[in-house]
């Protein structure tokens, strides 16, 4: 897995339209259900994976923009080295956008919460997390955060076609960590 960076999010309780009783809240990588702290791309402080290299960068942005982060959660992500093309049924390489420097500082304290599958049809920032966005969690077993418990479960679900006809791919698998860092 490749360390790709941080995102500050509002992790929401399970919406009623996601009829998966095992799900308590949404820790998805995409910002469709659990929202990112801001429309962050316009600040051009993200790295080549379209996340942030350190919690400090996120904290500086929230302070500069007057964003109250007290009820938000800081996440750290790692991504699988290849992405899945559901049309060709192949795992293919991808790389960060070299227009942005990528110098990820890994957290000292992190807690693995599970694995998400996210779409990247434009090959820049995360688009949709079909487990939550398309409510696939009602058909696919997930944990209380609407994530797979293991990498193997996520990879198998992709290869078995469980994400077919959900959102346009390719799909990337992310390890989702909750970070013990408070953004003021």
Secondary structure, 3 states (H helix, E strand, C coil): CEEEEEEEEECCECCCCCCCCCCCECCCCCCCCCEECCCHHHHCCCCCCCCECCHHHHHHHHHHHCCCCCCCEEEEEEECCEEEECCCCEEEECCCCCCCCCCCCCCCCEEEEEEEEEECCCCCCCCCCHHHHCCHHHCCCCCCCCCECCHHHHHHHHHCCCCCCCCCCCEEEEEEEEECCCCC
